[in-house]
Amino acid sequence: MKKKGASNTKLNGTPEIYKALFKSFPTPIYIWKYNNKDFELLDYNQAANLFADEKMDGFIGQKLTDLYKKRQDIIDDVFNCFKNKLDFSKEMRYFYKTTGIFRNLCVIYKYIPPDIILVFTEDITKQKEVKDNLRKAEKEKSIVLESISEHIVFQDKEHNICWANKAAADSINLTPEHLIGKKCYAIWHNSNMPCKECPVRASIELGSQVSGETKSPDGRVWLKKSFPVRNDEGNVIGAVEISNEITRIKQTTKLLKESEERYRYLFESSPYSIGIFDLDGNMLDCNKATNMFLSKHTLEDDIIGKNYREFWSYHEKDKPLIPIFEKMFEKIIKDEKTLTFEFPIHRSIGDKLWVSTIASLSKIGKETVIQFIIQDITKRKNTELKLKQSEIKFREAYNHLNFYKDIFTHDINNIFQNIQSSVELFTLNVQGDINLDKDDELLEIIRDQVKRGTDLVSNIRRLSEIEDSKLVLNKFEIIEVIQELKNNLIKIYKKRKITIQIQCEYRKLFIKTNELLRVVFENLLINAIIHNQNPIIEITIKISKVFEDEIYYLKMEFIDNGIGILPEMKEKVFQRGYSEKKDKMGLGLGLTLVKKIIENYNGQIWVEDRVEGDYTKGSNFILLIPEVN
């Protein structure tokens, strides 16, 4: 029963369809038949003609051992496939004299009982170069039929030959002149009377065109068309007979009928999915390989007659393919060109396939259809993805190397210069060249610079650890850590007047962190102290809870009355260890380390003005870190 939406063309069981598909298939295919201890080339498709070193006209019927004298491996492969009755595939290199280069080929040998070997040949040179870059596109080619010579003979009403062309005379090794006056049935049929079903006699009697088939004594079959010839009065005076030898066509028709199942087997056993659609996008036919590319697992019978919009609506993630196919159908019909494109398919079993598709117009009888040939390229896509990820990692490593180089070049040089200047002043003072009363301050500067260098090395090591791998996180209580750091910093900076207030209504708060949490708090508090020119350093730590994007966070604000940060610098202070010393605003590598650590905690950090719109009143560093109940 014809399904709703299907075309009027009936595909199943029509030899013409499979022959047309075979001839227009973009991959070269050869059909070898075993005969008398060798193989004869029974047929090949148009793609094979394009693939060969030279045109393959006249190769039909030639022996395998003659065609491949210099390629014993190909001869062995065909004989092994036939001998073992097993399908197999292999890769080989082939030198093309016309181009002067070697190509990599994938050859598939298929055994079809009892005596046929199908050979699929595919150029996989590009796939070899990019590890699976399989992408081929062959335009549909018109089927070229061999022309058959025509015999033209003009006879009178008594079947006397009045005129004949050279082709007619050549068929019996005579000249046209020798035929004139002789009876046609005597010449071609060795008979004394007209043939029983003679179309010439019928057309003369009926006065209209008549055609029919006859068989000559030598066994040849002829298709004869007879056209009555009239005189000026309109009376029939004879007929023109046009005869075409159709012996080979009759034999071919018989072979095609016998090989209908063979071509269907070729269609079904193709390693690629083949789908045939009408111009409205309705499925007319497909092979078994199509099943593996469907989002919903169905048999061909379930999708014949359905529109491609139904196929891609089976799976939610495949619905975006519908507008892509709409544009593709429109372009093929409009431009009549072969299109090649790639797209992903999400199957119901959960995996995703990448496929490469060749779509082109094709003629089946009088109907124009769209043919799809689909190939699985998932392995190639995965390889490309891995190569891309590898390139990204290499680029990141290169950027990290430059990052650390910049830090050392800038910060270490500054540290050494400060130490050298202090040592020179201290030496001059000892030698009496200058008189300074601040030796302790010079020593303090040297100690501070040494500590700064030690901290820089430690911070770079920590950054490297964070970038190399995710650090292990554990449940951590933060109030106790902040109290401990507060007390330690007040002792360390005893020469500065510092007040640190902690505003929090909770006794204990937990987040998932590690020992680097101390580095975060210490950096923020030390920056608030050393970048502050006020006689009294005021720092407020506000801790609260917020709920954003369905996640509970602890919000920690480190508010100071320091020199502040220019609006244009609020993002740069977290980048590449910003450490410019202009106006004493350098924040060093510390904030870069802080940002990396916070991101490792799945948190966020940014800076605002303590007083909105006036950066000179101080800064407010805000942290959001997921809370642990």
JOTA-V563855 format. One record per helix or strand of 2 or more residues. SS is the DSSP state (helix for helix, strand for strand). FROM is the first residue (numbers start at 1). LEN is the number of residues. Records with the same first field share a line. If there is no record, write none. Layout:
# JOTA-V563855
SS=FROM-LEN + FROM-LEN
This chain:
# JOTA-V563855
helix=15-10 + 46-6 + 64-4 + 72-13 + 125-5 + 166-5 + 176-4 + 184-6 + 199-8 + 247-12 + 260-10 + 288-6 + 300-4 + 308-4 + 316-3 + 321-15 + 378-54 + 439-30 + 478-15 + 517-14 + 567-3 + 572-3 + 582-3 + 590-11
strand=28-8 + 38-7 + 88-9 + 101-12 + 116-8 + 150-7 + 160-5 + 210-6 + 221-10 + 236-10 + 273-5 + 282-5 + 339-8 + 352-13 + 367-10 + 474-4 + 497-7 + 510-4 + 536-13 + 551-10 + 604-8 + 614-14
